[in-house]
Amino acid sequence: MMNKSLYLLQSSFSATPAALEKLAQVYGPEDSVVLMGESVLQFQQPFLQRLDRIYVLDTDAEILAGQTSEHMQIISYAEFADLCLNYSRCIRLN
């Protein structure tokens, strides 16, 4: 397992831009992001659009009303648990 991180972005809608600024400073090419809760509504932010791997839980994706991105993958809780096991660190930003 490489030294890669899974960032769990779980912030309110208004706090998400500040969390994304923090994320931009530490994000590496092997890292991935899971948008959770209200942060899902910020998926169109320019920083997120440049990332290759963005995940959204299927229960949170419901608030998108069908809007998606080519880099976004909708996953179940079981897939989320498996995803966490593929990373050396899971870091929550809120």
All heavy atoms as an XYZ file, in Angstrom:
745
protein
N       0.849     -1.177      0.000
C       0.000      0.000      0.000
C       0.894      1.239      0.000
O       1.812      1.359      0.783
C      -0.889     -0.029      1.238
C      -1.861      1.107      1.304
S      -2.913      1.124      2.783
C      -3.528     -0.525      2.884
N       0.616      2.123     -0.905
C       1.391      3.356     -0.981
C       0.922      4.329      0.097
O      -0.054      4.098      0.776
C       1.203      3.999     -2.353
C       1.884      3.251     -3.459
S       2.079      4.358     -4.827
C       1.100      3.578     -6.045
N       1.628      5.428      0.214
C       1.309      6.458      1.185
C       0.279      7.413      0.590
O       0.570      8.565      0.327
C       2.592      7.193      1.574
C       2.417      8.007      2.816
O       1.557      7.740      3.629
N       3.246      9.013      2.956
N      -0.923      6.919      0.365
C      -1.964      7.742     -0.232
C      -3.071      7.989      0.766
O      -3.280      7.214      1.687
C      -2.488      7.128     -1.519
C      -2.999      5.719     -1.405
C      -3.357      5.152     -2.770
C      -3.888      3.744     -2.636
N      -4.386      3.230     -3.893
N      -3.768      9.114      0.567
C      -4.787      9.534      1.519
C      -6.156      9.609      0.868
O      -6.274      9.977     -0.305
C      -4.436     10.917      2.085
O      -3.203     10.885      2.749
N      -7.161      9.299      1.666
C      -8.547      9.463      1.279
C      -9.091     10.602      2.129
O      -9.100     10.513      3.358
C      -9.343      8.182      1.528
C     -10.820      8.226      1.179
C     -11.018      8.423     -0.332
C     -11.511      6.948      1.629
N      -9.486     11.682      1.494
C     -10.005     12.843      2.204
C     -11.516     12.781      2.236
O     -12.157     12.679      1.192
C      -9.524     14.135      1.539
C      -8.037     14.322      1.691
C      -7.161     13.940      0.687
C      -7.511     14.859      2.863
C      -5.794     14.091      0.841
C      -6.139     15.007      3.025
C      -5.288     14.629      2.008
O      -3.940     14.777      2.166
N     -12.071     12.841      3.438
C     -13.509     12.810      3.634
C     -13.955     14.243      3.886
O     -13.717     14.791      4.965
C     -13.868     11.919      4.822
C     -13.226     10.525      4.824
C     -13.567      9.782      6.096
C     -13.640      9.752      3.595
N     -14.532     14.854      2.885
C     -14.951     16.249      2.975
C     -16.386     16.285      3.471
O     -17.326     16.013      2.734
C     -14.824     16.920      1.610
C     -14.970     18.419      1.578
C     -13.972     19.091      2.506
C     -14.757     18.924      0.170
N     -16.537     16.594      4.756
C     -17.845     16.545      5.409
C     -18.070     17.880      6.112
O     -17.981     17.995      7.323
C     -17.885     15.393      6.401
C     -19.235     15.128      6.986
C     -19.211     13.908      7.888
O     -18.163     13.504      8.392
N     -20.356     13.312      8.105
N     -18.360     18.896      5.323
C     -18.548     20.228      5.879
C     -19.877     20.800      5.417
O     -20.494     20.297      4.487
C     -17.399     21.143      5.439
O     -17.283     21.157      4.039
N     -20.291     21.869      6.085
C     -21.519     22.539      5.671
C     -21.278     23.201      4.312
O     -20.139     23.399      3.892
C     -21.929     23.592      6.696
O     -20.982     24.648      6.708
N     -22.353     23.554      3.647
C     -22.249     24.177      2.331
C     -21.357     25.413      2.384
O     -20.468     25.582      1.553
C     -23.645     24.547      1.812
C     -23.628     25.216      0.480
C     -23.497     24.469     -0.680
C     -23.746     26.590      0.372
C     -23.475     25.078     -1.925
C     -23.729     27.211     -0.867
C     -23.593     26.452     -2.025
N     -21.554     26.262      3.375
C     -20.785     27.510      3.453
C     -19.337     27.299      3.881
O     -18.470     28.101      3.553
C     -21.470     28.493      4.399
O     -21.555     27.951      5.702
N     -19.042     26.220      4.601
C     -17.674     25.955      5.052
C     -16.852     25.169      4.033
O     -15.635     25.081      4.152
C     -17.704     25.207      6.382
N     -17.492     24.610      3.036
C     -16.784     23.769      2.061
C     -15.699     24.512      1.285
O     -14.605     23.968      1.103
C     -17.781     23.082      1.108
O     -18.663     22.260      1.893
C     -17.077     22.213      0.088
N     -15.904     25.749      0.802
C     -14.804     26.429      0.094
C     -13.531     26.553      0.941
O     -12.429     26.346      0.431
C     -15.403     27.800     -0.253
C     -16.867     27.526     -0.400
C     -17.154     26.523      0.695
N     -13.658     26.849      2.233
C     -12.477     26.935      3.105
C     -11.821     25.562      3.266
O     -10.585     25.446      3.268
C     -12.869     27.502      4.466
N     -12.637     24.514      3.395
C     -12.087     23.154      3.498
C     -11.366     22.766      2.211
O     -10.323     22.104      2.241
C     -13.200     22.164      3.814
N     -11.891     23.208      1.066
C     -11.238     22.911     -0.213
C      -9.908     23.636     -0.341
O      -8.970     23.107     -0.948
C     -12.160     23.284     -1.377
C     -13.345     22.348     -1.589
C     -14.280     22.901     -2.659
C     -12.880     20.958     -1.956
N      -9.798     24.822      0.237
C      -8.516     25.528      0.232
C      -7.475     24.735      1.006
O      -6.331     24.609      0.572
C      -8.675     26.923      0.831
C      -9.382     27.895     -0.084
C      -9.504     29.282      0.522
O      -8.638     29.656      1.348
O     -10.469     29.982      0.174
N      -7.854     24.203      2.163
C      -6.952     23.351      2.941
C      -6.577     22.104      2.150
O      -5.415     21.697      2.110
C      -7.604     22.928      4.257
C      -7.813     24.021      5.245
C      -8.515     23.472      6.477
C      -9.004     24.568      7.383
N      -9.788     24.048      8.504
N      -7.570     21.500      1.527
C      -7.347     20.285      0.757
C      -6.375     20.531     -0.396
O      -5.502     19.708     -0.663
C      -8.674     19.741      0.232
C      -8.617     18.484     -0.623
C      -7.997     17.320      0.140
C     -10.004     18.125     -1.121
N      -6.502     21.647     -1.059
C      -5.629     21.971     -2.199
C      -4.158     22.036     -1.782
O      -3.274     21.749     -2.589
C      -6.060     23.289     -2.829
N      -3.900     22.364     -0.533
C      -2.528     22.470     -0.044
C      -1.884     21.109      0.232
O      -0.664     20.990      0.206
C      -2.486     23.321      1.221
C      -2.894     24.747      0.980
C      -3.027     25.530      2.270
O      -2.713     25.045      3.358
N      -3.512     26.750      2.164
N      -2.691     20.103      0.504
C      -2.137     18.805      0.908
C      -2.429     17.673     -0.069
O      -1.855     16.590      0.044
C      -2.636     18.410      2.321
C      -2.123     19.371      3.370
C      -4.153     18.331      2.366
N      -3.324     17.884     -1.012
C      -3.751     16.838     -1.939
C      -2.592     16.407     -2.832
O      -1.870     17.228     -3.387
C      -4.911     17.364     -2.799
C      -5.527     16.314     -3.692
C      -6.527     15.485     -3.215
C      -5.103     16.156     -5.006
C      -7.101     14.518     -4.026
C      -5.668     15.195     -5.818
C      -6.658     14.386     -5.325
O      -7.213     13.422     -6.128
N      -2.429     15.078     -2.971
C      -1.393     14.516     -3.833
C      -2.008     13.739     -4.982
O      -3.197     13.404     -4.968
N      -1.202     13.405     -5.983
C      -1.722     12.734     -7.186
C      -2.340     11.354     -6.940
O      -3.154     10.903     -7.726
C      -0.515     12.639     -8.106
C       0.664     12.872     -7.252
C       0.222     13.654     -6.069
N      -1.981     10.681     -5.873
C      -2.533      9.357     -5.570
C      -3.732      9.421     -4.624
O      -4.300      8.397     -4.277
C      -1.454      8.460     -4.957
C      -0.309      8.163     -5.899
C      -0.757      7.358     -7.106
O      -1.567      6.434     -6.942
O      -0.304      7.668     -8.213
N      -4.102     10.619     -4.200
C      -5.177     10.794     -3.227
C      -6.545     10.810     -3.898
O      -6.658     10.994     -5.105
C      -4.975     12.107     -2.459
C      -3.678     12.115     -1.658
O      -3.132     11.033     -1.378
O      -3.213     13.220     -1.321
N      -7.576     10.650     -3.071
C      -8.961     10.709     -3.530
C      -9.787     11.486     -2.521
O      -9.372     11.682     -1.384
C      -9.547      9.306     -3.699
O      -8.876      8.605     -4.703
N     -10.988     11.878     -2.958
C     -11.878     12.672     -2.115
C     -13.256     12.031     -2.096
O     -13.765     11.611     -3.136
C     -11.991     14.120     -2.655
C     -13.014     14.919     -1.867
C     -10.638     14.812     -2.640
N     -13.854     11.978     -0.896
C     -15.245     11.573     -0.760
C     -16.005     12.808     -0.276
O     -15.687     13.366      0.777
C     -15.427     10.422      0.256
C     -16.907     10.075      0.406
C     -14.632      9.205     -0.161
N     -16.974     13.253     -1.067
C     -17.832     14.360     -0.663
C     -18.993     13.786      0.131
O     -19.633     12.824     -0.294
C     -18.364     15.108     -1.883
C     -17.319     15.777     -2.769
C     -17.989     16.403     -3.986
C     -16.535     16.817     -1.995
N     -19.261     14.389      1.289
C     -20.297     13.869      2.174
C     -21.197     15.013      2.638
O     -20.735     16.134      2.847
C     -19.651     13.187      3.377
C     -18.666     12.090      2.982
S     -17.731     11.449      4.372
C     -18.890     10.221      4.936
N     -22.473     14.722      2.805
C     -23.409     15.718      3.308
C     -23.534     16.916      2.375
O     -23.538     16.774      1.153
N     -23.618     18.111      2.963
C     -23.812     19.332      2.185
C     -22.645     19.668      1.263
O     -22.811     20.406      0.296
C     -24.065     20.516      3.115
C     -25.380     20.475      3.832
C     -25.578     21.673      4.742
O     -24.931     22.716      4.531
O     -26.384     21.569      5.666
N     -21.465     19.140      1.551
C     -20.311     19.436      0.687
C     -20.533     18.939     -0.740
O     -19.932     19.450     -1.684
C     -19.026     18.839      1.262
O     -19.050     17.424      1.202
N     -21.432     17.975     -0.897
C     -21.755     17.447     -2.224
C     -22.259     18.564     -3.137
O     -21.989     18.577     -4.338
C     -22.813     16.319     -2.104
C     -23.325     15.890     -3.451
C     -22.236     15.143     -1.352
N     -22.956     19.527     -2.560
C     -23.513     20.627     -3.351
C     -22.438     21.543     -3.940
O     -22.731     22.345     -4.814
C     -24.485     21.445     -2.493
C     -25.739     20.684     -2.061
C     -26.511     21.487     -1.027
C     -26.603     20.361     -3.268
N     -21.207     21.402     -3.494
C     -20.101     22.225     -4.000
C     -19.254     21.473     -5.035
O     -18.152     21.885     -5.364
C     -19.202     22.662     -2.831
C     -19.882     23.555     -1.838
C     -19.845     25.016     -2.248
O     -19.438     25.370     -3.339
N     -20.283     25.867     -1.347
N     -19.767     20.389     -5.579
C     -18.969     19.550     -6.476
C     -18.515     20.280     -7.741
O     -17.605     19.831     -8.420
C     -19.701     18.251     -6.827
C     -20.725     18.375     -7.920
C     -20.407     18.062     -9.224
C     -22.007     18.809     -7.640
C     -21.351     18.175    -10.232
C     -22.952     18.916     -8.631
C     -22.628     18.609     -9.943
N     -19.116     21.402     -8.059
C     -18.718     22.165     -9.257
C     -17.549     23.111     -8.996
O     -17.112     23.804     -9.908
C     -19.914     22.963     -9.796
C     -21.019     22.105    -10.345
C     -20.646     21.433    -11.665
O     -19.551     21.580    -12.194
N     -21.575     20.677    -12.205
N     -17.024     23.140     -7.781
C     -15.878     24.001     -7.473
C     -14.710     23.659     -8.403
O     -14.452     22.481     -8.692
C     -15.438     23.806     -6.016
C     -16.384     24.381     -5.006
C     -16.281     25.889     -4.932
O     -15.248     26.488     -5.229
N     -17.373     26.516     -4.548
N     -14.000     24.675     -8.901
C     -12.903     24.431     -9.862
C     -11.859     23.421     -9.378
O     -11.408     22.583    -10.155
C     -12.284     25.814    -10.052
C     -13.400     26.763     -9.753
C     -14.218     26.095     -8.678
N     -11.474     23.481     -8.102
C     -10.481     22.528     -7.599
C     -10.968     21.093     -7.751
O     -10.229     20.214     -8.198
C     -10.133     22.820     -6.136
C      -9.227     21.779     -5.531
C      -7.888     21.718     -5.894
C      -9.715     20.850     -4.640
C      -7.047     20.738     -5.353
C      -8.899     19.873     -4.095
C      -7.556     19.825     -4.455
N     -12.220     20.841     -7.394
C     -12.765     19.487     -7.494
C     -12.868     19.027     -8.941
O     -12.693     17.838     -9.232
C     -14.133     19.411     -6.820
C     -14.137     19.551     -5.301
C     -15.558     19.608     -4.772
C     -13.362     18.413     -4.651
N     -13.118     19.917     -9.853
C     -13.240     19.558    -11.262
C     -11.907     19.096    -11.856
O     -11.880     18.399    -12.856
C     -13.814     20.724    -12.067
C     -15.258     21.034    -11.713
C     -16.175     19.850    -11.938
O     -16.220     19.291    -13.022
N     -16.901     19.458    -10.911
N     -10.808     19.467    -11.228
C      -9.479     19.055    -11.715
C      -9.052     17.685    -11.190
O      -8.056     17.129    -11.647
C      -8.429     20.091    -11.318
C      -8.607     21.429    -11.985
C      -7.404     22.325    -11.757
N      -7.085     22.532    -10.364
C      -7.445     23.583     -9.643
N      -8.163     24.529    -10.178
N      -7.081     23.693     -8.377
N      -9.781     17.147    -10.220
C      -9.393     15.875     -9.602
C      -9.878     14.691    -10.420
O     -10.927     14.738    -11.058
C      -9.965     15.791     -8.182
C      -9.591     16.921     -7.233
C     -10.185     16.653     -5.859
C      -8.095     17.121     -7.153
N      -9.106     13.612    -10.364
C      -9.459     12.399    -11.100
C     -10.432     11.505    -10.357
O     -11.188     10.766    -10.969
C      -8.196     11.585    -11.407
C      -7.303     12.277    -12.400
O      -7.811     13.032    -13.246
O      -6.080     12.070    -12.325
N     -10.375     11.539     -9.020
C     -11.178     10.603     -8.237
C     -11.970     11.336     -7.161
O     -11.415     11.766     -6.148
C     -10.268      9.565     -7.587
C      -9.688      8.583     -8.586
C      -8.685      7.640     -7.946
N      -7.534      8.308     -7.355
C      -6.465      8.704     -8.029
N      -6.411      8.517     -9.329
N      -5.455      9.286     -7.429
N     -13.265     11.468     -7.405
C     -14.182     12.033     -6.421
C     -15.301     11.019     -6.226
O     -15.873     10.517     -7.202
C     -14.803     13.360     -6.909
C     -13.710     14.378     -7.236
C     -15.758     13.921     -5.859
C     -14.259     15.606     -7.916
N     -15.596     10.717     -4.976
C     -16.652      9.768     -4.653
C     -17.754     10.477     -3.866
O     -17.491     11.404     -3.101
C     -16.098      8.615     -3.807
C     -15.012      7.843     -4.509
C     -13.673      8.148     -4.317
C     -15.332      6.812     -5.383
C     -12.676      7.446     -4.970
C     -14.350      6.093     -6.039
C     -13.021      6.423     -5.829
O     -12.037      5.721     -6.483
N     -18.968     10.018     -4.064
C     -20.128     10.527     -3.339
C     -20.952      9.313     -2.910
O     -21.216      8.420     -3.720
C     -20.983     11.466     -4.228
C     -22.261     11.872     -3.523
C     -20.184     12.692     -4.647
N     -21.350      9.301     -1.640
C     -22.210      8.219     -1.162
C     -23.572      8.311     -1.833
O     -24.089      9.413     -2.056
C     -22.368      8.308      0.353
C     -21.098      8.060      1.156
C     -21.321      8.413      2.610
C     -20.645      6.626      1.011
N     -24.135      7.173     -2.157
C     -25.418      7.174     -2.876
C     -26.517      7.916     -2.121
O     -27.355      8.573     -2.731
C     -25.852      5.760     -3.249
C     -25.899      4.787     -2.079
O     -25.668      5.199     -0.916
O     -26.157      3.603     -2.329
N     -26.498      7.862     -0.796
C     -27.512      8.582     -0.022
C     -27.330     10.090     -0.111
O     -28.307     10.831     -0.060
C     -27.488      8.144      1.452
O     -26.159      8.306      1.954
C     -27.927      6.703      1.604
N     -26.098     10.554     -0.254
C     -25.828     11.988     -0.402
C     -26.043     12.457     -1.837
O     -26.326     13.629     -2.075
C     -24.401     12.317      0.033
C     -24.178     12.111      1.524
O     -25.161     12.252      2.292
O     -23.049     11.803      1.925
N     -25.897     11.568     -2.780
C     -26.055     11.932     -4.193
C     -27.487     12.320     -4.528
O     -27.731     13.006     -5.516
C     -25.596     10.786     -5.085
N     -28.420     11.911     -3.700
C     -29.822     12.237     -3.941
C     -30.062     13.742     -3.991
O     -30.928     14.203     -4.725
C     -30.701     11.606     -2.860
C     -30.718     10.096     -2.901
C     -31.469      9.473     -1.732
O     -31.999     10.219     -0.885
O     -31.506      8.242     -1.678
N     -29.282     14.534     -3.251
C     -29.482     15.984     -3.246
C     -28.974     16.651     -4.517
O     -29.250     17.819     -4.751
C     -28.854     16.649     -1.994
C     -27.340     16.463     -1.949
C     -29.513     16.157     -0.735
C     -26.672     17.197     -0.807
N     -28.268     15.900     -5.347
C     -27.760     16.460     -6.606
C     -28.821     16.460     -7.707
O     -28.612     17.070     -8.750
C     -26.533     15.683     -7.085
C     -25.287     15.851     -6.243
C     -24.184     14.942     -6.764
C     -24.831     17.296     -6.243
N     -29.895     15.763     -7.509
C     -31.001     15.706     -8.484
C     -30.496     15.368     -9.887
O     -30.848     16.008    -10.862
C     -31.781     17.017     -8.482
N     -29.627     14.369     -9.973
C     -29.161     13.905    -11.272
C     -27.941     14.605    -11.821
O     -27.375     14.182    -12.819
N     -27.483     15.691    -11.207
C     -26.280     16.386    -11.673
C     -25.058     15.560    -11.282
O     -24.955     15.101    -10.163
C     -26.151     17.752    -11.019
C     -27.297     18.688    -11.254
C     -27.104     19.956    -10.444
O     -26.027     20.526    -10.416
N     -28.155     20.379     -9.782
N     -24.156     15.369    -12.199
C     -22.922     14.646    -11.900
C     -21.765     15.265    -12.661
O     -21.942     16.194    -13.425
C     -23.025     13.154    -12.270
O     -23.303     13.048    -13.665
C     -24.081     12.437    -11.464
N     -20.605     14.698    -12.470
C     -19.387     15.106    -13.151
C     -18.741     13.854    -13.718
O     -18.961     12.756    -13.212
C     -18.461     15.784    -12.131
O     -17.158     15.868    -12.606
N     -17.925     14.021    -14.725
C     -17.275     12.846    -15.324
C     -16.289     12.180    -14.376
O     -15.977     11.011    -14.522
C     -16.581     13.227    -16.629
C     -15.440     14.218    -16.460
C     -14.854     14.643    -17.772
O     -15.541     15.358    -18.513
O     -13.698     14.250    -18.052
N     -15.810     12.909    -13.367
C     -14.843     12.357    -12.419
C     -15.497     11.852    -11.138
O     -14.821     11.348    -10.263
C     -13.795     13.404    -12.051
C     -13.069     13.932    -13.225
N     -12.150     13.193    -13.923
C     -13.138     15.127    -13.859
C     -11.684     13.913    -14.925
N     -12.268     15.086    -14.909
N     -16.803     12.013    -11.027
C     -17.519     11.624     -9.820
C     -18.053     10.201     -9.939
O     -18.638      9.842    -10.947
C     -18.696     12.578     -9.580
C     -19.488     12.253     -8.336
S     -21.013     13.211     -8.218
C     -20.397     14.854     -8.153
N     -17.833      9.434     -8.882
C     -18.361      8.076     -8.833
C     -19.272      7.967     -7.615
O     -18.863      8.289     -6.496
C     -17.236      7.062     -8.749
C     -17.723      5.646     -8.758
C     -16.564      4.656     -8.772
O     -15.430      5.006     -8.983
N     -16.886      3.412     -8.511
N     -20.482      7.518     -7.818
C     -21.428      7.327     -6.725
C     -21.245      5.925     -6.173
O     -21.234      4.951     -6.925
C     -22.866      7.577     -7.217
C     -22.983      9.029     -7.680
C     -23.873      7.257     -6.122
C     -24.282      9.387     -8.329
N     -21.077      5.837     -4.842
C     -20.779      4.558     -4.197
C     -21.746      4.290     -3.040
O     -22.307      5.205     -2.459
C     -19.326      4.504     -3.686
C     -19.052      5.635     -2.693
C     -18.340      4.536     -4.855
C     -17.680      5.586     -2.031
N     -21.891      3.025     -2.702
C     -22.704      2.609     -1.558
C     -21.836      2.640     -0.291
O     -20.619      2.801     -0.364
C     -23.230      1.189     -1.780
O     -22.143      0.274     -1.751
N     -22.467      2.438      0.869
C     -21.703      2.376      2.116
C     -20.729      1.199      2.120
O     -19.618      1.302      2.636
C     -22.628      2.301      3.330
C     -23.104      3.659      3.781
C     -24.411      4.059      3.553
C     -22.249      4.547      4.422
C     -24.854      5.304      3.960
C     -22.677      5.792      4.824
C     -23.983      6.168      4.589
O     -24.419      7.399      4.991
N     -21.133      0.076      1.547
C     -20.239     -1.089      1.482
C     -19.013     -0.761      0.620
O     -17.881     -1.109      0.978
C     -20.982     -2.297      0.927
N     -19.230     -0.088     -0.507
C     -18.111      0.308     -1.368
C     -17.237      1.343     -0.668
O     -16.010      1.347     -0.828
C     -18.632      0.867     -2.690
C     -19.277     -0.181     -3.567
C     -20.018      0.409     -4.758
O     -20.754      1.408     -4.570
O     -19.856     -0.136     -5.861
N     -17.851      2.218      0.133
C     -17.105      3.209      0.902
C     -16.168      2.511      1.894
O     -15.003      2.876      2.026
C     -18.071      4.144      1.620
C     -17.424      5.081      2.590
C     -16.566      6.082      2.158
C     -17.675      4.971      3.946
C     -15.970      6.954      3.062
C     -17.094      5.850      4.850
C     -16.234      6.835      4.403
N     -16.671      1.500      2.580
C     -15.842      0.749      3.529
C     -14.669      0.090      2.820
O     -13.528      0.150      3.297
C     -16.691     -0.295      4.248
N     -14.917     -0.508      1.670
C     -13.837     -1.115      0.885
C     -12.842     -0.061      0.415
O     -11.629     -0.290      0.420
C     -14.400     -1.858     -0.332
C     -15.156     -3.116      0.045
O     -14.917     -3.661      1.150
O     -15.984     -3.566     -0.779
N     -13.344      1.097      0.017
C     -12.490      2.184     -0.451
C     -11.536      2.629      0.648
O     -10.340      2.830      0.407
C     -13.362      3.352     -0.924
C     -12.646      4.568     -1.498
C     -11.971      4.215     -2.816
C     -13.650      5.701     -1.712
N     -12.040      2.765      1.858
C     -11.203      3.191      2.983
C     -10.028      2.249      3.214
O      -8.936      2.681      3.585
C     -12.038      3.296      4.260
S     -13.194      4.678      4.260
N     -10.243      0.966      2.966
C      -9.179     -0.019      3.176
C      -8.056      0.097      2.150
O      -6.964     -0.436      2.361
C      -9.769     -1.433      3.148
C     -10.742     -1.752      4.275
C     -11.353     -3.132      4.058
C     -10.059     -1.666      5.632
N      -8.290      0.798      1.047
C      -7.285      0.948      0.001
C      -6.332      2.125      0.220
O      -5.450      2.352     -0.595
C      -7.966      1.109     -1.365
C      -8.651     -0.147     -1.811
O      -8.141     -1.246     -1.603
N      -9.803      0.000     -2.410
N      -6.523      2.853      1.308
C      -5.721      4.039      1.573
C      -5.011      3.894      2.908
O      -5.518      3.288      3.842
C      -6.608      5.296      1.580
C      -7.088      5.627      0.195
C      -8.195      4.980     -0.354
C      -6.403      6.527     -0.608
C      -8.618      5.251     -1.636
C      -6.824      6.806     -1.896
C      -7.923      6.154     -2.400
O      -8.328      6.416     -3.686
N      -3.805      4.474      3.011
C      -3.075      4.395      4.263
C      -3.618      5.363      5.294
O      -3.443      5.146      6.478
C      -1.577      4.613      4.074
O      -1.257      5.432      3.015
N      -4.293      6.438      4.835
C      -4.861      7.418      5.760
C      -6.239      7.854      5.259
O      -6.420      8.074      4.066
C      -3.994      8.676      5.830
C      -2.670      8.496      6.480
C      -1.944      9.823      6.559
N      -1.734     10.387      5.233
C      -0.598     10.347      4.565
N       0.454      9.777      5.094
N      -0.487     10.890      3.382
N      -7.158      8.027      6.190
C      -8.456      8.659      5.905
C      -8.510      9.911      6.771
O      -8.426      9.816      7.999
C      -9.613      7.729      6.262
S      -9.770      6.324      5.158
N      -8.626     11.047      6.133
C      -8.569     12.330      6.826
C      -9.885     13.067      6.602
O     -10.285     13.296      5.459
C      -7.391     13.173      6.312
C      -6.092     12.396      6.543
C      -7.378     14.537      6.987
C      -4.890     12.983      5.843
N     -10.522     13.452      7.692
C     -11.803     14.156      7.620
C     -11.570     15.663      7.660
O     -10.889     16.160      8.547
C     -12.694     13.735      8.778
C     -14.059     14.341      8.712
C     -14.938     13.776      9.803
N     -15.842     14.833     10.208
C     -16.176     15.100     11.444
N     -15.681     14.386     12.417
N     -16.992     16.065     11.716
N     -12.138     16.360      6.701
C     -12.098     17.819      6.676
C     -13.517     18.333      6.832
O     -14.425     17.878      6.144
C     -11.519     18.325      5.347
C     -10.094     17.935      5.015
C      -9.739     18.330      3.613
C      -9.133     18.578      6.003
N     -13.703     19.271      7.748
C     -15.042     19.841      7.900
C     -14.971     21.323      8.177
O     -13.965     21.920      8.222
C     -15.846     19.141      8.983
C     -15.157     19.092     10.318
O     -14.050     19.550     10.498
N     -15.828     18.507     11.272
